[in-house]
Amino acid sequence: MLVTVEDGRAVRIAGEREHPFTQGFLCTKVAKYLERTYHEGRLLYPQIRVGPKGEGKFRRATWDEALSLIASRLRSIIDSDGAEAILPYSYAGTMGLIQGEAMASRFFRRIGASLLARTICSAAGSEALNLVYGNRMGTDPETIGEAKLIILWGTNTLTSNPHLWPFIRQAKEKGATTICIDPLRTRTAVACDEHIPIRPGTDAALALGMMHILFRDQLVNSPYLDEMTVGWRELRDRVLRDHPPHRVAETCRLPIETIERLAHRYATMRPTFIRVNYGLQRHAGGGSAVRAIAILPAITGAWDDVGGGCQLSSSGTFGLNFARLERRDIPCNTRTINMSRLGEALTEINDPPVKAMIVYNTNPASIAPDRKTVLRGLRRDDLFTVVLEHFQTDTADHADVLLPATTQLEHDDLHRAYGHLYVMYNRRAIEPLGEALPNSEIFRRIAAAMKLDWPELKATDEEMMRDALTDVGEQLRGITLETLRERGWMRLNIPSPHLPYRRGAKVPTPSGKIEIATDRGAAFGVGRLPEYIPPYESEERDPHLAKTYPLALISPPAHSFLNSSFVNVASLRRAAGKPTLEIHGDDAKARGINGGERVKIFNKRGAFTAEAVISDRVRPGVVSAPSIWWGKLTDDGTNANETTSQALTDIGAGATFYDNLVEVRAAQ
């Protein structure tokens, strides 16, 4: 981002024209960042609750008063219940290394708090990639213009990854074919040459069915498989036996011809590139789905081609020193709580119970699954909650102490990416508004108020940045804090184009090869080979449930929101309109729904309401509710997470937001 500042005020925001990947434009959301920064609802001062939890009533306090209260309550909880009764809760409200987990991790480790398994978004896919490739690397995105076949699998690229689209457009201009695999006919699907409307949660079955055809028709790259992989013959035997196209077609609700055509195109059009995203891994077998899809380019040898291969995340390419940054060497033999099961943690765990929660960079009262249970936990009178925020969100309404944090424009930071290969320096553009402080400084001050005297809790932001860039691998050679400050961004010290799994490359797995079969999956309870695991809530697993709640609900982020961020920006909320539910005409007719009326979407966990939109963008049996609205900004105080469950994925123990059966009827 480039920020123009006049008289200390940011007046314009734009994309950096010279950045090779983002190429001078910002996404729909971030383009409104000035409106967000100077929003009339910005939290500018510390506040302390004065009313019942959930009502959002606070009084202004000084920093000293707020910090003294926090220190006193945390010390009291440590004395009575032990430090494990304190829970950090955070995710990616900022993805900066310093304002993310740097000082926060040091603080929580030093006091011996519970650890948090940050699983809510990417855990299933990330761990699946680690099983196969030993790391989260992928195709160099700047080479995708060379691809002849691009498969956008479970990704609405124009909404959630728009900076990739110019490279896809380059490929299209050269004659490439683009295919979108998605239960919804998204704006991305419309822009592609073909849309394959897969049944939600069956992506692994489709990938395995493609493998059956590749092996059956001898369309595999045996020299690549022999040199670069282990276990491919086991896979061949399994898919030829268990995943014939007719069975896969029935599972995925797709024509056999579609599966055959897809597999043959994938084998015969080179280079081939698959962009896989996180939505498809939010089912019971989400990790196995990513694992199966990620193996496809190894079967055809697509990794040998410039522009070929697959990408879920490039984050593993960076090699930053997170152990030193977050001081993971500090002994911390405490329990780990899975953030995707926050409702359970706040209402059922008693060994010890969670007595304090410090929330930063996330809004669990809106985004955590099984929202009704989460809210019940947040309303506990014996739970002391501190929230670091920019705005009074649904979560902030439940805080005991509310602390104002800075935005990206008001602090320095260091960033890696998960969609490209550049390290970036975030330079502060303006002074913090009001009394807002960076997250790192807030945790330093809490530590000081608690009389914690370890030097790592006093480290400056600059010192922590240097920690992240110290004792790093070859890919960061020549990238120093000084050069980053001067240039703003630098490409990793890797070849261009980057071909991480080209023949002859060393793969960072125990075998040194791509592990198509591995015993390491046993740690997650999965087998040596990828498999199709049906959704928890499906006719395969629970026919009675599927009959009672026959519609599969998916709830992807609305085009104008970034999960629950930007929901309160007026222009973006106007663009989003109101909460809606897209439903196929056949399903609407069976329920007497005409479109335009308010409907209730419900299951045994809860319910929310939205305006019905009859659409053929969704396939029969599937409904879609673009999210994630703050409950306080909807007519009935709810959102789609009233219906989602706390069940976890097979690999990575991630959230299963889209493994969710519901029924729909006209609202009373």
N, C-alpha and C positions, 0 to 999 in steps of 0.2 A: 504494500500500500504506500502511496505517496500522500502526505497530508500537507496542505497549505495552511500556514498559521499567520494571522494578522493580529497584532496587538495582544498576543497571548491566547487568542481564541482560534481553534481550528475552524476554517471556513470552507474547505473543499477537501474531498477525499477521492482518490482515483487509483487505478492500477498502475503498477510500475511497467512502463512500456518496454524497458530493456530486459525484463526477466524472461528468459527463454521459454519457460513453461506457462506462466500466467499471462504473458503477452499483453499487458496493459489494460485488462478489464477485471472487474470485481463481480462476484456472484450477486444475485438479486438481493440476498440478505445483507451482505457486508457493504454493499453500495449505500445502505442506509445507516452506516455506523455513526455518522455525525448526529443523526436524529436520535439514535440510541444514547450516545454519550451525553448529549445535552437535554435528554428527556426530562420533562417536569417531575417525573416520579423518581429520579435518581436519589439513592440514599447518600446523604452527604455528611451525616453525623452518627456517632454511636447512639443506640437506643436500647432501652430496657422495657420489658413487657410490664403493662399495668392491668390488662384485662385477662379474661380466661384464654387459655391456649386455643388458637385457631381463629380468634376474633381479629387478630392483627392490630391490637391497641398497644401503643408504646409511648414512652416519654423520652425526650432527648436527654442524653447523658454525656459526661466528659469521657475522654479516653481513659483517664486514670480511674474513674468510677467503674466503667465497664470492665477494664482489665482486672481491677481489684476483685470484683464480683466473680469473674471467671476463675481467677487463681484460687480464690477461697473455696468455691464450689468444687473445683477439680481436686484440690488437696483433700477436701472432706470426703469425696467419693473414693479417692485412693486409700484413705485411712480406713474407711468403713467396708468397702467392697473389693478393693484392689484395683490396680490400674487397668486391668482387662475390662472393667466395667465402663471404660471410656472408649468410644468408637469414632474413628475418623470416617467421614463419608464424602467422597469426591469423585469427579470424573473429568470431563473434557470441556468445561465451560471456558477455560483457557487451555490451549495445548502447549503453552510456553513451558520450557523446562524449569524455569526459576519460579514462576508464579503458579506452577502446577504442584509437583510433589517434592521439590528440593528441601526447603526449610521445614515444610510440613512433615515430611518423612523423618527428618532428623529429630524433630520435636516428639512425635509419637513414639518413635523407637526409644528415645531416651527415657520417657516416662513409663514405658512398658505397656502402652495401650494395646488393645486388640488390633490385629492387622486386618486390612480390608482387601478381599479379592475383587479386583475391579473387572468384572465380567460382563457388564450390562450391554456392551456393544459388540466387541470384536473378539472375545476370548475363544469362542468355538473355532472360528476360521483361523485365528493366529496359531492356536495349538495344533490344528490340523496341518497347517503348512510346516510347522516345526517337525511334526512326525515324518513328513515326506522329504522335506528339503533341509531340515535343520535350522532354518532361518526364515524370516519374512522378507524375501527379495522377490523380484519379478522382472518382467520386461521393462526395458528403458522406455518410458512413455513417449519420449521425443522421437522414437523410431517407428511409431505405430502407423505413420503415413506410408510406410513401405508394405504394410499388410495387404493381402488380397482377400482375406476373409476375416471379419471382425465379429465376434460373438459377444454381445453385451448380456451377461447372464445374471439376472437378479439385480440389475442396476438401472436406475432412471438417471442416466448420465447427464441429461440436460438440466436436471434439477439438483442432483447431489454431487456431480463431478464435472461441472460445465467447462473447466479448463482443459479437460481431455478432448472435448468435442472438436476444436480446430484441427487436431491431429487426425481424428476420425474423418473429418471433412476432407483433409488432404488425401487420405486413402480413397475415399469415395470419388474424388475428382480424378483419381488414376484408375478408376474402374473397380474398386473393391466392393465386395458384397457385405452388407451389414445385416445381422440377425439379432433380434432382441428376444430373449427367453424370459418371460415375466407373466404372472397371473393377470396383470393389468395391462391394458393397452395404454401405456403412458405416453407422454409427449415424445419420449425417446423411441418407443416402439413405433409410433406414427412416422418418425423420421427415418426409420430403418427400412430395408428392402423386404424384410419378412418379420412377422411377429409370431412367436410360438407360445400360446397361452397355456402354460403348464399348470397342472393342479398344484396348489401350494404344498410345500413340504416334500415333494417327490423328485427333487433335482438330482439326488444321488442315483435314483433309479434310471433317470434319463442318461446320466453320464455312463453308468454301467452298461446300459443298453447300447450306447454308442460304441463302447469297448467291444461288446459282443460282435457287432458288425465289423469293426476294424480287424479283429482277429479272424472272424469267420471268412472274410473276403481277402485276407492276407494283405491288408492295407497298413501294416505296421512297419516301423523302421527297426528291423532286427539288429543291425549293427549298432545303432544308438542304444537300444535297450541292453544289448550285451555289454557294452563298454561303460555305460553311465548309470545303470540301475541294478537293483537286486530284487528278486521275487516276481519278475514279470511272468514267468511261466506258471507260477501259482495263480496269478491273477487271470491269465488266459484260461486256464482250466475252469476256474470258478465262474467267470462270466459266460463262457460258452455253455456251461451246465445250467446256471441259475437265472440268467437274464436275457432270454430270447426276446426279440422285438415285440411279439404279440403280448407277452406278459407285461413288458414295460409300457406298451401302449395302453393297456388296461389300467395300470397303476397311475400313469401320468395323465390319463384322459386325453390322449393325443392319437391321431391317425398313425398307423404303422408306417405309412408312406412318408410322413413328416420326419420320423426318427431315422428311417433309412436314408432319406435325402440329406439330412443334417450330417450324419456320420460320413457319407461319401464326400460331401463338400469339404468336411473338415480334413479328410485324408488326402484330398487331391488338389486343394487350392492352397498354395504356399506363397508367402508366409501366412500362418494363421495365428490370430491373437484372441485370447479370451480375457475379457474384463469381468471379474466376478466381484460381487459386492456383498455387504453384510446382511441384507434382508433375507436371503435364502438360508442363512445359517441360524435363523431364529425359530427353529423347530427342534423336536426331539432329536432328530438325526442330523442336525445342522453341521456339526463338525465333520461327520462322515461325508456329507454332501460336498463340502469344500475339499476334503481329502480326495474324493473321487474325481472331481472336476480338475483339480490341480495336477493329477496324474496324466490327463489326456495329452498335454504337449510332450510328455516323455514317451508316450506310445508312438507318436508320429515323428518324433525328433524335431518338433517345432522350435525347440530351444536353440537349435543350430542357426536359425535364420534371423537376420536383422528384421526387427518388427514382429517376430514370432514369439510364442510362449504364452504367458498368463500373468495376470497381476491381481492380487487382492490388496497387498500393501507393500510399499517400498521401505517401511520403517526400519526393517532389520538391516538395511544396507549401511546405516549411518555409523554404527560402531562407537557411539558416544559412551563416556564412562559413567553410566548410571549408578554403578555400585559406589563410586566415590562421591558423586553428586548427592545421592540420597543417604549416604553413610550406611549402606547395608551391612557393613562390618560390625555395627553396634549390636551386641547380643540382644535378641528379642524373641525369647522362647514363649510366645504367647499364642492364643488361639487366633484363627483366621475366620472371619465372617464374610460370607458371600453377599456382595451388595445386591445381587438379584433376588435375594431372599430377605430383604430388609424388614418386610412385614413380620416374618417369623422371628427375626432377631429382636424386634421391639416388643413382641407380644408373647413369645414362648420360651426364649432362652432364659435360664435361671442359674447358670453356673459360672460366673455370676450374671445377673441380669444386666442389660445395657442401662446404665444410669446417667450417662452423659454422651452426647453426640455433637461433634463439631463438623458442620457442613460447609463445604466450599466448592466452587466450580461445578455445581449441579443443583437440581431442583427436584429432589425425590418425591415430594408430595404431588408432583405432576407426572414424573417420568418412570417411577418405579412400578413394577408389576403388582397386581392385586392391590390396587390403590386404597380400597376401603380398609384393608388390614393395616396398611402403612399409616393412614390417617389416624386410625385407632391407637396405634403405637405412639405417634407424634403427640397425641393429646394427653398422654399419661402425665399426671401431675408430678410424679417422681422422676421424670426424665428431664434433665437439664440440657437444653439445646442452644448451641451457639451457631449463628449463620453468618457467613461472610458473603456479601451480595452487592449487586448494583441496584437492585430493585426489590420491592416488597412482593416477592413471589408467593405462591401457595405454601412453599416451605417456610419462608420468612414469617408468614402469619403465625407459625407454631413455635417461633423462637422465644427463648428467654432473654437472650442478648443478641442484638442485630448490629453487625459491624459493617461500615461502608468500605467496599473494595474499589480499587482503581480499574479502569478499562484498559484496553490495549494501547490507547493513545496516551496514557498517563503513567506508564512505567516502562522500564527497559526489560528485555527478555531475549532468550535464545530459543530458536525453533528448529525442529526437524520437520520432515513431511512424511506422509504415508502415500502420496500420489506422485511425487517427483523426487529428484535427487539433489536438492539444494539445501544447504544449511542457511538459516536466515537470522539476521539480527534485528530485533524489534527495538527501535530507538524511541524513547519518550518524545512525543510531539508537544504536549502541553503540560502544565503543572496540574497535579491532582485537584479535582473539584472539591470544594468544601474541605472536610477533614478526612477524605478518603485516603486509604493507605494501600500499598501493594500487599498481596497475600503474604509474601516473604517477611515483610516488616511486621505485619500483624502477629505472625507466629513468633518472631523474635521478641516482640513486646509481651506476648503471653508467657513465654519462657522466662523473661526477666521478672515479670510480676510473680512468678512461681519460685523465684530465687534459684533458678537452674543455672549453673555456672560453667557448663561445658563449653569449650571454645567453638565447637562446630555450630552451636546455637547462636553465636554472635557473628558468624561469617557474613560478609556483605554479599550483595547480589553479584558483584564483579568477581569476588573470590569463588563463588559457587559456579559461575560460568567457566572460570579457569579450571575448576575441578572437572567439569564435564568434558573439557578439551585436553585433559592431561592423561598420559599413558593410554593413548588410543591407537587404533590400527592404522594401516597404510592408507585407508580410504580418507582419513582426515589429515594426512601429511600436508603441511603448508597452510592449513586452515587455523588461524590463530584469532584470538579475540580482537587484536588490533586490525587484522585484515578484514574481519567481518564488519567491524565498526566503520571502516573506511568504505567498503564496497556495498554493504547491506546484505549481500547474499553471495554464496560461492557454491559451485558444483563440487560434489565429492570428488576426491582424487581417484577416480576410476576411469577405465577406458570409455571412449565415446565412439560408437555405441557400446553400452554395457550389456554383455551377454553372460549372465551369471552362471548358466548351466550348459554352456556350449561344450561340445565334445572335448574332453581333455581337462575340463575345469575340475577343481577340487570342491566337492560338495560338503558343507559343514555338518554332516551326520556322522554317527559312530562308524559307519562302514566307509565313509568317504564317497558314497554314491547316493543317488536318489532312491529312497527306500519305499518301493512300491509295496513290499511286504515287510513288516517289522513287528517284533515282539514288544516294542515300547508302547504300543497302544494298550497293553494290558493295564498300564497305570490309570487309564481312563475307563477301563472296563470294555474296550472294544477289541476286535480280533486283529489278526495279522494283516488282513486285507480290508480295503474299504467295502462297505456294505450299505444297503438301503435299510434305514430304520424308519418305519412309519411314524407320522406325527402321533403324539400322545392322544390327541383328540381327533380320532379318525375312525372310520368304519372298520379298518383292520384291527384296531386295538380295542375299541369299545363301541360295538354296534348300537347298543341301547342309547348311549350318549349321543351318537351321531344321528339317531332318529329323533331324539328329544330336541337337540340343537343342530339342525342340519346345514347351517351356513358357516363357512370358514371366513372369519374376519381377519383381514390384514389392515394395519394402521400405519402406513408409511408417513414420514414427516410431510407436512404440507409444503408446497413449492415455496411459500413465502417465509417459512419458519425454519430454524435450524434446531430440530427437536424442540425443546421448550424455550430456547433463546429466540429473541426478536418477536415473541408473541405479543408483547405489550407495545411494540412500535406501531403507532396508529396507521401509518401509510401501508405497512405490510399486512396489518390485520384487515384493513379495508380491502386489500387485494385478495386476501384469503377468503373474505366474505364471512360466512358463518360455518359452524360445524355441519358437515354433510355426510351422508351415507350413500355411496354408489351401490345400486342393486340392479341386477339383470332383470329385464322385462318379464321373463318367465317366473322368476322368484317373486317379483312384485305382484304380478297378477294373482298368483296362488294365495297371496296374503291380503288382497284387496287394497293394495297400495297404488295410488295413482301418480305419485310424484309431486313434490312441492309441499307435502304435509310433513308434520313432525312425527318421527317414528321412535320407538323404544327398541334399543338393541340390548339384549340381556342374556345371561346364563346364570348358573347357580352361584357365581361369585358376586355378581352385581349387574348394574345397568347404567346406560347413559342414553341421551336423546340427541337426535340430529335431524336435519332436513333431508328427506328422501330425494335422491336424484336417480331416475331410471336411466340406465346406461348400458350399452353393449361394450363399454370399455372393460367391464368385469365379465368373467365367464359365469355361466349358471353354477350355483352352489357357492359362489364367492361374493362377499361384500367388502367394501373398502371405506374406511373412515379416516381421511387425512387428518393427521394429528401434529404436534402434541399440544393441545390447547391447555392453558391454565384453567383449572376449574373455576376460579374466581371470575374469569372473563367469559364464562358460558352462562346461558340462561338458567340452567339447573345445577350449576356448580360441579359438573362431572366431566370426565373425558373417557376415552376408549380404555384406559387402564383400569377402569372399574371392572372390566371383564377379563383382563389378562391374568395368567397364573404365575406362581412362583416356581413352577417346574423348570428343570435345568437341562441343557443340551448334553448330548453324549460325551463329546470331547470338549474340554475347557470349562464345563459347568457354567455356560452362558445362559442368558435369558431366552425365553421361548415366546416372545411377544406374538408371533404370527401362528402359533400352534394354539388356536383359540376358536372353538365352536360356539356359535350363538344362534338365537332366534330373533326375528324382527317382527314387530307388529305396530299398528298405528298407536301413537301415544294418546293417553287420556288427557 
